[in-house]
Amino acid sequence: MIQNKFKYSVFLAASLLLVSCSGIDSNQIEIVSSNESTSEDINIADDATTEVTDISVEKIAEEVPDAQSGDFYYVELDYDKEESIDIGNDGRMDSLLLNSEDGGENVTLIVNNQNIKLISRENPECGEDADAFYIHRKDVDYLITDRSGYSNCIDVTLYKWANDSFEEIDRLEKKYVYNLEGENGQRIKDEIYEDYVVLGDWYFDSFGTWICCKNYTYDENGFFTEDKMYKIHPISKNQVLTLKRPLTLYDENGNEQKTLETGQKIVPYEADAHYRDNIDGKSVNTMSFTSETGEFLGYITYEFENCSTDEDWDCAITVNGVSEDELFEGIMYFG
């Protein structure tokens, strides 16, 4: 049984601390764009046999450039530490300061003479923490801010440098910039890249608690993602599942692909994450897995049963009639 699912206060508190298959078809998943939202059928993986690269977060951290040079780099702004950067590549140095006052009840991003209010004492429900990232990409400069906390005012905002100031381009609610963590939970690297940014969306409670993310491109038109399924990220570094009994996985067309043996360790990779979608009185969901080394293994479908009300998230998860506790060891729920 799962306790207190999808409570955003739990989601943010934890984030700050930080199968029966007859074919997989016709579940609906939304392609999210802040400018336009459309819905189309799931098309699960063009190549289900490819390997998912296993990248050490420590290795990634070593590759982060220290110098503010090149076609792409970003700077995470620290509270009350002024940064001097040539924004717009005009030969003039500009000042960026993430200013915190009144014990964090007022947070303002100051860019030269421009003030961007992130957290206001007059509107205290709009977050308890804020991050800001200056991004240089070729001949364009961006700013990404996110706000988080126990409240419902959680968002990621994209700004573009134009006319000697940052202009707001787009805003996505209830998302934040995902970051990689090291062995001891320390923040190593925010997932910001030249072509996209990884945004955490919400906590996902299936076979444990995981973080749902999607990759978003960002440009002068705003944020956009083509991800139809959520990428699943662990909360704990050693969060893996161990099979208590054999498990059959399927390809994207619902054809049997392989059967894993008892003792196999697997990691969730992608999921549709909409377990309230109801099919024949039950909620049918899809998840894919990789091995610990990143080899793609295949898909399962699973069900949430006996969910009483929209406010009560106590549901039984079953795979081909087998409960999650009978199927897996290592299930870790948070919150």
ABEGO torsion letter per residue (X at the ends): XBBGBGBAAAAAAAAAAXXBBAEBBGBBBBBBBAABBBBBBBBBEABAABBBBBBBAAAAAAABBABBBEABBBBBBBBGBBBBBBBGGAGBBBBBBBBBBGGGABBBBBBEABBBBABBAABAABEABBBBBBBBBEABBBBBBBBBEABABBBBBBBBBBGGBBBBABBBBGBBBBBBBBAAGBBABBBBBAABBBBBABBBBBGEBBBBBBBBBBBAAEBBBABABBBBBBABAABBBBBABBBBBBBAAGBBABBBBBGBBBBBABBAGBAABBBGGBBBBBBBBBBAAGBBAEBBBBBBBGBABAABABBBBBBGGBBAAAABBGBBBBX
